[in-house]
Amino acid sequence: MDLLTAPLPGLYLGLLAFLLDRALRRWWDPVPARIWGAFALVLVILFGSSLFLGKVLLSVDIVPGIRTVEKLKLRSVGNSLQLDIPTQILPTMAQVRRQVKSGAWPMWNDLAGAGMPLLGDPQSQSLQPLVLATLPLSLPQAAGVTACLRVLLALVFFFLLMRRQGLSDLAALFGSLAYGLGGFLLLWLNWPLANSAALFPLVLYALAVTADRGARRDFLLLIVALTSLLLAGHPETVLYVTIVGGLFALVRLFRREGRERLRLVGRWALAAGISFGLAAPALLPSAEFVSQTLRNRQVQTRNLRIGHHSPFHVWRNDAAREKALELTRQRFFPVFASNVWGNSRYHSYWGFGNTNEDCCGFVGGAALLAALLAFAPRKRRFPQERLFLGLAAASFIIAIQVPSVAMLLRYLPMMNQSASDHRRMLLVLCLAVAYLGACTVERWRAGEDRPGRLAVTVCAAILIGIISWGYLSPPKPGMNDLLALRHFSMGLGIATVALAALIFFRRSPSSPGEGGREGSGEEGRGGEGRRTERLAWALAALVAIELIVIHRPANPLMPKREFYPTTPVIEYLQKNAGRHRVAGLADRLLPNASAIYGLGDIRISNPFKPDMYAAALGPVSASADSTEHILATQEHPLYQLLGARYVIGRVRYKAAEGQTSVFKEPGSRIFEREKVLDRLFLPASTEGPRGKPWVDWLARNPDFAARALVLPSPDRSPAWKAARPRESFVEILTLQPSRISARAFLVEERLLASSVYKDSDGWRLLLDGKPWPVTVANGPFLASWLPGGDHRVEMLYRAPGLMTGLVLAALAVAVGVVWLVPRPTPATPQPPPAPSA
């Protein structure tokens, strides 16, 4: 069966590529067969094993705390930087797929911590077309096909964008390979921000084609592009793409006059409005939820920190200036030399952040040389080339953190919401460098205003000097184990720049009869033209080879049988956990990974996790401010509150008080806890915080079944005690992600407490079918005071903003149909036939 299903991802991707090609040929601009062949070759080299041989695009040695590399008897081929993939991205993808396939809206993730919004979590990509397109495949196959689709879209639409700008096939191919195989897309390939990178050229191409032709189908493409971008799942890069798209559209408008300009602005605005409406069912819940997240607090803390200083204080303080300049230096070199500070994949990196963060702006020596040549004075520029010259310079200055720039950006709305100190601006730099490089290659190929040999020599010397300077700088003490990698990378970079310079030295046909700019094959006329075409192919191959050699190891493959294997530990938990949650200590069963197996985990690894929940687990966490979640305490009353029945630790751990060792295997041991509360429970008493922070109260409460923390209210005292605590009970009847049904038999008024996170106004409670007020207890958890009696309780979650989003989506569909669907032309009445003689 595996032999039969192994090629399915490749066949499915081929089907999608075929449909894309047919659509482009019929309605937009075609991609020549030889260019499709080049793209196919690149994809097979990068992902052939996952497309046709059954491998999975996930690192072997970071399978989350289940099975080690040593036990697999495989060499370490993983990339520890991709820890987010098995613990954040794939578990949320599994939850979305599980709920969508069951016919439900993916609104609530009940398996992450005490629950958190799924539709409101941008990182879940709940409605992202590139993710939903792979629903027919299994999860391991879908992950690889989604990654391939991202690269394919980037290659195809960057090529079409450059062709639309007047470049030839081979120049456009050069630029598309530089961007599609560049660092930003391939290093972040499995993260949501790769959606923004993949859709970036599509958005620009759609803007260009609507400005040039403006047919209904062109605006439909723009709506699809903008809607997909808004659903990308990474707000920061979506903002950057939107800004660049707006500038691109503004420059295009300057070519129009008067009423025609206003008409185009109006149609663009209408397309943007329809796109927002279509994306509103995900955007509005996200907007409601993001303010509650850890990421939002971290951004606010960062802005407060840098806001204490003047933007120019670094220039007045020697220590601050040296520190800022060193930061700029550490971010400067990776743009030109990817492995200059070592490589985090091999656990030896001495740069500012890590390989993904610092080196994702690298697009290869050939593209850098060509882009640098574009800055030389030219008689004539291609459309929007000056815009991208400015974007390249601005994004470079921002991304490498030139002193004072980040502090100045805090005064700009939305730009002050960066959680990465604007390192994501390297996305704009990648696209701008590829764009400018393609323009240089076209000038050289056409023989018109081509780069002179002196300019080529100077630019190549500058690049080789920067590459050598970076690689020859000594590593930090104790990090000499990557000297071979650095020497190889330096040699590859210098050789690529030198070979590209030699190709640019070659003369190109200059007369219109020998080579033209509009066609793709006219340069083949005559010996010189054929030689130039071969050299242009060599340039494209040069940029592709260097980028594949540098970036392909970033996405290692693993055998399908090791994709979240069901080990004895997992089997035991699946059979016995039931409705209860589990807790993995240290690196045992890393956070969120249990969701793949249908197990709830009290931990959440996610920058968008609820900040109040992260604070609640602070007493048992190694770091409450980390986007990851590592438990540092084997036993604590908080586990009782959260319904953690089983704790998974290393095999050497001993049972703590209140725990019993119930299962072990060579790598792990399972402990069963005595005190466990169900998802809904009835505490025997309540009290107020008494002047203490609620987090401190949670940390010190020894028994959550005996007492709960409630906030004072005008009509109720927080101090309360049940008169007959043992005679009431609550029984859960149905436990679904967005719905909990229960029977509550109460002999007196009782507080119904829970270990369910109360998200804004999303949760509703129905008591015997009628709405009933809710409150919070024990900090951020859902609760409600119920009267005595035998009641049926329904707790329902509806994502805040969803209904408004659905209304906007319906309105957007209606407006789009009226605007874009052509009306049937009434038949012209035919005159009656003349009577026969």
N, C-alpha and C positions, 0 to 999 in steps of 0.2 A: 504493500500500500504506500509506503514511504517513497518508493521509486516512482510510483504513479503521481503522487501529489507534489514531489519535490519541484518539478518545473512549473507548477501552477502560478507562483508569483511572477515568474518571467513572462509566461503566456498572458497573464492578466495585464501586466504592465504593457506588453506589446499591443494588446487590444486597445488599451486607453491611448497609447501613442498613435495607433492607426486612426482612431476616431478623431483625435486632435488634428492629425494631418489632413483628414478629409474635411474637417470643419474649416481649417485655415485655407485650404485650396478653394473651397466653395465660397466662403464669405469674407475672408480677409486676405492675407498675403501668404503665398506658399513657401515652404521650406524645400529647397532642392534635395533630390535623393542622395547626392554625395554628402551633403551636410548632415542629413539624417544618419547616414552611415558612420560619419565621424562621431556623432553623439552616441550612437549605439555602441560603438567600440569603446568609448570612454566609460559608459555605464556598465558594460560587461567586465571591463578591467576592475572597476571599483566594486561592483556588487554582484558579479556573475555567480559566485558561490551561493549567495542568499537567494538569487533569482531562480537558479536552475538546479542547484545541488543540495537544497534542503538546509543550508546553514542559516543561522539567525544573527541579525545585526545587533549583537549585545555581547559585551566583554565577558569572557569566561571567568576570570578570577575576581569578579565582583558580584557574582551571583549571591544574593543577599543572605549571608550567614547560614546557608543551607549545606553547601558542599564546597570544600576547598580545592584549590588547584592540585595540591599534592594527592588528594584522594582520586581526582580525575586522571592522574598520571599524564597531565598535559603541561607543556611549558607555559610560562606566564606570558600570555599574549594580550592581556587586558589593558584597559585604559582607566585608571582609577578616577580620572576626571569625570567619567561618565557615571559616577555613583548615583547621580540624580535620575538617570534613566530607569534603572530597576526599582528605585525607591520613590520616585515622584511621577514621572511621565507615564510609564507603562501601567502602573496600578490605577491611575485615574482614567487612562484609556480603557482599561478593562472594565471599570465601573460604568463608563459612558456606554460602551458597547453592550454590556449586560442589560442595562436598563432600556436602551433604544431597541434592542432586539426583542425585549419583552413587551414592547408597545407603550412604554412609559416615557415621560419627559425625564431627562437626566438632571434632576433638580438637587438631590441631596446625597452626599457621600456618607453613608451610615457606618462604613468600615474604617474610617480615618478618625482616630481619637474619639471624642464625644460626638462626632458628626460635624460636618461643615458643608457649606453650599458646594454643589458640583457645577450647576449651571452658572453660578456667580463667580466661580473660580476661573479666571482667564486661562490658567495653565492647563485646565482640563480639556480645552479645545472642543467643547461639547458640540458645537455646530460648525466646526471648521470643515469645509468641503474636502480638503486634501486628506483628512482623517476619515470622514464619512464615506469617501469613495472606496475605501478598502474594507468596508463592512462585510462583503461576501467572503473574505478570507479569514483564516484563523488569526489570533492575536500575534503570534511570532511572525507569520507571513506578512500581516498587515503592517507591522513596524518597518520591515524592510522595503515594502512597496511604497509606503508614504515617504520614506527617505529618498527613494529613487525618483518619485514624482517631483519632489522639491528640486532636485538637481536638474531633471529634465525640463521643468518649467523655466528655471533660470536660464538654461542654455538656449532653449527655443525662443523665448521672448526677448532675451537680450539680442540674439541674432536678428530677429525681426525688427527690433527697435533701431538697430544700426542700419539695416537695409532701408527702413523708412526715413532715416536721416540722410540717405543718399550714398551710403558706402557700398562697396562691392561685397560679394559673398565671402571672399577669403579674409578681408579686413574685418567683416562682421563676425566671422568664425573666430578669429584671433581674440576679439574682445569678449565674445561669449564664453570661450574656454577660460580666459583669465578670470572672469567673474564667477562662472558656474563651478569652477574647480578651486576658487580662491578660499582663503582661510575662513572667512566668516561663515560661509555656507557649510563647508565640510567639517569644520571644527565644532560647529553648533548644530550638526545635521539632525539630531534626534530631539532637539529642544523646540519649544514653540516659537522662539525667535527666528528659527530657520524658515518658518512660514513667511515672515515678513521679508526675509532675504529672497526667497523663491518668487514671491509675488511682486517685488519691487520692479523688475523690468516689465512685467505684464501691465502694471498700473501706468508706467510711462508710455508704453506702446499704445495702450488704449487711449490715453490723452492725445498722443500724436495722430492716431488714425481718425479720431473724432474731429481734430482740428483740420486735418487735411481733406477728409471726405465728408464726414458727418452724417453717414447713413444711419438708419434705425439700428441695424445690426452692430454698428460701431459703438453706439451708446449702450446697447445691451452688453457688449463686451466690457465697457467701462463700468457698468453697474456690477457685473459679476466680479470684476477685479477689485473694486472698492469694497464690496460686501465681504469678499474673502479676506481682504486685508484687515478690515475691522474685526473680523473673527479670528485673527491670527493667534491671539492668546498672549501677546507680549506688548503691553501698552507703550513702553519706551521706544521700541523700534517702529511700531505703528506710527507713532508721532513723527519720527524722523522721516519715514517714507512719505507721510502726508505733507510735511514741510517741503521736501524736495519736489514732490509732485505738484504742489501749489506754485513753487517758483518756476518749474518747467512749463506749467500751463500759462503763467503770467508772461513769460518770454514769448511763448507762442502767440499770445494775444497781440503783441506789438506788431505782428505781421498783418493784423486785420485793421479795418478802419470803420469808424462810425457805427452804423446800425448792425453791420455784420458782426462787429466785436461784441456788442451788447447781446445779440442773439446767441452767440457761442457761450458767453458767460452764463446766460440764463439756462441754456441746455446743460451745461456742466453742473450748475447749481441744482437743477432738477435731478440729474443723475446721482449727485452726491446725496440729496435728500432721500431718494428712493433707496439708495444703498444703506443709509443709516436706518431707515425704517425696516429694511429686511434683516439687518443685524440687531435691531433693538431687542428682540427676545433674549439675547445673550448680553448685550451691552448694558441695558438698564439694571438687571440683577447684579452685574459686575460692579457698576457704579455704586450700587447700594452697599455692596459687601466690602469693597476695597478699603474703605475708611476704617473697617474693623480689624484689619490684618496686621501681622507683624511687619510686613514690608512697609506699610504706610508709616508705622511708628519709626522704623529705621530711617526712612527718608526725612521725616520731620526732625529726628534727632540730628541727622547729618546737617540739615539746613541751619539748625540752631547752633551747631558747633562752628560752622564756617561763618555764620552770621555775627559771631562775636568779634570778628576782625575786619579791618578795612581791606578791600580787595587788593591794595598795594602794600599791605604791611610786610609781605615777604621781602620787599626790596629795601626795607628799612631795618631789618633784623638779619644779622649775618647767619645765625644758626638756621633760621627759617628759610633764608634764601638758599643756603647750601642743600637743605633737605628737599626743597621744591625743585631745584635744578637736578638733583640726583634722581628724583621721581621722573622728571621729563626725560632724562637720559635713559632710564630703564624702559620707558615706553617708546622711545624714539627708534632704537635699533631693531626691535622685532618687526617693524614694518618692512625693513629691508632684508632681515636675516632671521628666519623663523626660529632656528635653534640656537640663537646667540647666547641665551642665558640657560642653556641646558634644555631639558624637556620633562614636564611633570609626569608624562606617561611612564618614565623610568625612575620616578621618585627622586630626581636630582635636578632641581630648578632653583635658580637664585635671582630671578627677576622680581618685579613688584607683586604680581598676583599669581597667575598660573599660565600655562601655555595657551589655553583657550582664551582667557581674558586679554592677554598681551599680544598674542601672535595672530589673531584672527583677521588682521588687516593685510596679511601677506598675500600678494597675487602673482609672485614670480618675478625673476630678474628681467625677463624679456618684456613683460608688460610695464614694469617700472621704468626701464630704459625708454620705451616708446612713449610713455606718459610724460617723462621728464623732457623729452624732445618737443612735446606739444607746447611747453611753456616758452620755447624760443619764438621770437617775432615771426609772424606769418603774414603773407599778403592777403590770404583769404582763409576764413574759418568755416567749418561745417556748422550746420544748424545746432544751436545750443552749446557749442563747444566752449564759448566764453563762460557760460553759466557753470559748466563742469570744471573749468579751470578754477573758478572762484570756490566751488564746492570742495574741490580737492584740497585747496589751501586751507579753507576754513575748518573742514573736518579734521585735517591733519593737526592743526594747531589745538583744536579742542581735545582730540583723542589722546594726544601725547601729554596732555596736561601742562601746557605752557603756564608758568606761574601767573597767578591772578585771574586766569580765564575762568576757572570753575567758580570762583567767587563772584565774578561779574555776571555769570549765567544765572546765579540765584535770583537776580532781579527780573528775569524774564518769566512770564507766566508759562506754566507747563514744563519749561526747560529746567525749572528748579525741582522737578519730581524725579530726577534720575537717581536710581539706586546703585548705579555702577560708576559714578563720577564721569559719565558721558563716554565711557569706553565703547559703548555701542555705536558711537559715531563712526567707528571703523567700518561699519556697513556702508555708509555713504562714501567713505574713502575708497573702499573696494570697487564700488560701482563707478565712481568718478575716474579712478585710475584705468580701469578697463575701457571706459568710454574714450578717454583721451588716447590711450594706446592704440585703439582701433582707428582713430582719426589719423594718427601718425602713420600707421601701416598703409592706410588708403592713399595718403599723400605720396608715400614712397612707391607704392605699387603703380599709381597712375603716372608718376613722373612729373607731376605738377607741384611746384613749391615743396619739393622733397627735402628732407633734412640733409644739410651739408655734412661733409665728412668731418670738418672741424667740430661742428656741434655734436656729432655722434661720438667723436673721440673724447671731447670734454665731459659729456654726460656719462659715458661708459667709465671714464676714469673716476668721476665722482662716486658713482655707484660701487665700483670695485673698491675704492678707498673706504667707503662707509662699511661695506661688508667685511673687509679685512680688519678694519679698526675694531669692529664689534667682536668678531670671532677671536682675534688675537689678544683681547683683553683677558687677564687671568681670571679663572673662576674663583668663587669663594673657597676658603680653606675647607678641606674635607669633601669637595665636590669635583674630584678629578676623574670620576668614573665615566664621564661622557665625552672625553677628549676625542675619541674616534668618531663619534657622531658629529661633533662640532667641526672637526677637520673635513669630514666627508661633506657636510652641508656647506662649508665655506668653499670647497672646491667646486661643488655643484653650482652654487650661486655665481661664482666668478666665471666659470665656464659658460653658463647660460648667458650672462651679460656679454661676454666676449664674443660668443657665437652670434648673438643677436646683432652686435655691432658690426661684425663682419658681413652679415647679410645686408644690413642697411648700407654698407659701403658699395654694394653692387649697384650699378646704374640701372635705371628703369626706363621704359619707353616714355618719351615725352610728347610725341606727336599724337594727335587724335587718332590717326590711322593705326598706330601701334598698340594703343591701350586706352580704353575708356573707363569711366567711373561708374557708369550705370549698369552695365551688364556684368555677368559673372563668368563668362567664358570667352569674351572677346580678346582678353589678353593672351589667349593661346595662339593668335595669329602671328606667325613668324617665329624664328628661333629665339629672339630676345624676349618676346612675349611669353613663350612657353617656359623659358628659363626663369622669368620673373614669377610666373605662376608656381613653379616648383619651389622657388625660394619662399613664396608666401605660405605654401603648405608647410615648408620647413619651419617657418616662424611659429605657425599654429602648433605644430608638433612639439616645438621646443618649449612653449609655455605649458602645454599639456603634460609633457613628460616630467618637467620639474615639479609641477604642482601635485601630480599623482604620486611621485616619489616622496615628497614632503608630507602630504596630507593623508594618503591612503592608510598609513598605520594608525591614524587617529580613530578609525572605526573598525576594530577587529571583529571577526566573526566567531561564532561558537556552534558546536553541534546542537541540533534541534532537541536531542534527548536531554540536554542539560538546561533547557529553557524552563526555569522554575520547576525543578524535578520534585516529585512527590516522595519525599524521604520518609522513613519511619516516624520521625518527629512530627512532620506535617500530617501524616495519616492519623497519628494519635490525637492531635488537636482537632482535626476535622471530625473525628468520631465522637469526641467527648466535650468539646467547647460549647456546643449548642448556641444559645443566644449570648453567652458570656464573651468577654473580650480576652485578649492575651497581652502579655507584655514581654518584650525581648530585652534582656540586659546587654549592655555594651554593644557588641557587633552580632549578637544572636538574632536571627530573623529580623533584618534591618527594617526600619519604619516603613509602613505602607505596603511592604512586599506581601504581607499576609492577605491583602485584599485580592491578590491574584487567586488565592485558594478559597476565597469566600470567608475569611476569618477577620473579625474586628480586632483592631490594635489600639491601645490607648495612646500611642504616639502618632505624631504627624510630622512628616518631613516635607515642608512646603513653605516658600516665602510668603504665600498668601494664607497661611494658617491663621485662625483667629488669635488675635493678640491676647485677649483675656484668657483663652484656654492655655496658651503657652505660659502665661503668668501663673495660672492655677497649678500647673505641673512643675513649676519652678523648684519646689522643695525636693523633688526626686530626679531632677534633670541635671546633666553635666553643665548645660548652658541654656538658660531660658531665652537668650537673645539669638540663638542659632536657628537658621532655617531648617537644619537637621534636628533630630530629637534623640538624644542618647540618655537612657536611664542609668543613673548612678547608684540607685538604692534598691536593694533586693526586696525589702518589705516596708510598706508604709500604709497607713489608713486610707490614703488617697486611692490606692488600688481597690479598696473595698467600695468606695464611692463610685468608681468608674467600672465596676463589675469585672475586674480582671481576675478570672478564676485560675489561670495558669501563668506562671512565670518561667521563661526559658533562659537558662544560663549556660555557662560553660560546664563541662563535665566535672571539673574540679570543685565547683561550688557545693557548699553544704546547705541543707535546709535551714532557713531562718525560723524564728519562733512564729508559730501559726501556719507553717508550711509543711508539706509532706512530699518527699521525692517519690514520684509515681512512674517515671520513665527515663531511660537514659540510652544513649548510643555513643559511639566513640567521640563525637564532637560536641554533643549537647546533652543537657539534662533538663527535665521538666519538673517543676514544683507545683503542687496544687495548694491553693490558699483556702483557709477555713472560712474566713469572713468575706462573703461576696454578696453584693446587692444586685438585684435585677435592674433592667433598664428603667423600670418604674418601681417606686417603693414608697412606704408610708413611715416617715421618721416619727419617733415617739414624742419628740418635743422640738421646739424652735427657740432661738434666741437671736438678739441683735449683735452687731459687731462690738459694742461697748467701747468705742473709740479706737479699736484696733483696725488696721487694714484688713480687708477680707481675705487677702492672700495669707496673712499671718494666722488668721483664724482657721483657715483650711489646713495649714501646716500643723496646727496643734490640736485639732479635734481628734480624739482617739477612736470615736465610734460614730459613724454617720447614720447608722440605723437608730441610734439613741437620740441624736439631736442634729438639727440642721440650722444653717445660718439664713435668716431672712432679713430684708431691709425694713425699717420702720415705715409705716404709712399713716395718713391722717385717721383712717377708720379702723386700724387694727394695731394692737401692740405686738412687737416682735416676740415677746416672751409668751410662750404657750406650752401646755403639756396635755397629752391625751389622758382622759380619765380611764378608759378601758383599751389600752394599746394593743392587746393581743386578740381582741375580738373582731377587728377589722382586717381586711386583706384586699390586695389588688392582684389580679391574674391577667397576664398578657395573653391575648387570643391570637393576634396577628402582628407580626413584626416585619414590615417592609421598609425600604429606604425612606420613603416620604410619607409613611402612614403607620401608625401604631394603634391597634385596637385592644381594649382591655375591659374587664369587668371589675368594678370597684364596689365591694360590699363594705359599707361604713356604718358603724353603730353611732357615730358622732361626727361632727365636722372634723376633717383631717386635711393635712397638707399632702398633696400628691407631689412628691419630688421625683427627680429623674437625673440620669447622667447623660442627658441630651443637651447639646449646646443650643442656647436660645439665640438664633440669628435674627437680629433686628425685629421686624414684624412678620417674619415668614411663617412661624408656627401658629396654628389655630387649634383650639380645643372645642370639641363638641361634647356636651354632656346630655346624654339621652337625645341626641340629634339636634340640640340647640346650642348656639354659640355661648361660650363661657369664658370669663376673663382669665388670663394667664399672668404669671409673674416669674420671678427668678428666685432660686434658692442655692445656697452654697456657692455664691459667686455668679458665674455666667450660665447656670443650668436652668432648664425649663421647669416650672412648677405651677401649681394652681391650688387654691383652697376650694375643697369640695364639700358640699353639705352631706349630712348623713342620709343613708338609704342605699338601695341596690341600683347601681348606675352602669350604663354602658358609656365608656369613654373612648372618644376618637381624637387622636392627635394627628393633624394633617399639616404637611409643609407645602407651601406655595411660594416660590421664589419671589421676593419683593420686586416689583417692576415688571414681572412676567406678563401680566394681563395687559398692562399699558403697552408693553413691547409687542404683544400679539396684535393689538389694535393697530399700532403703527405699521406692523408688517402687512396686515390686511390692506390698509390704506395704500401702502407702497405698491403692493401687487396690483391694486385697482388702477392707480395712476400709471404704473408701468404698462399695463395692458392697453389702456386708452391711448398712451403716447406711442408705444412701440409696435403694437399689432396693427398692420395695415388694414384699413377698412376695405371691404369688398367694393369693387368698382361696379356701379350699376350698368347693366347691359344696355347698350344702345339699341333702341327700337329699330327694327329693320322695316323698310318700306314693303308693302305687300307686293307680291310678284305681279308683273304685268300680265294681263289676260292674253292667253294664246290666240293667235290669229285664226 
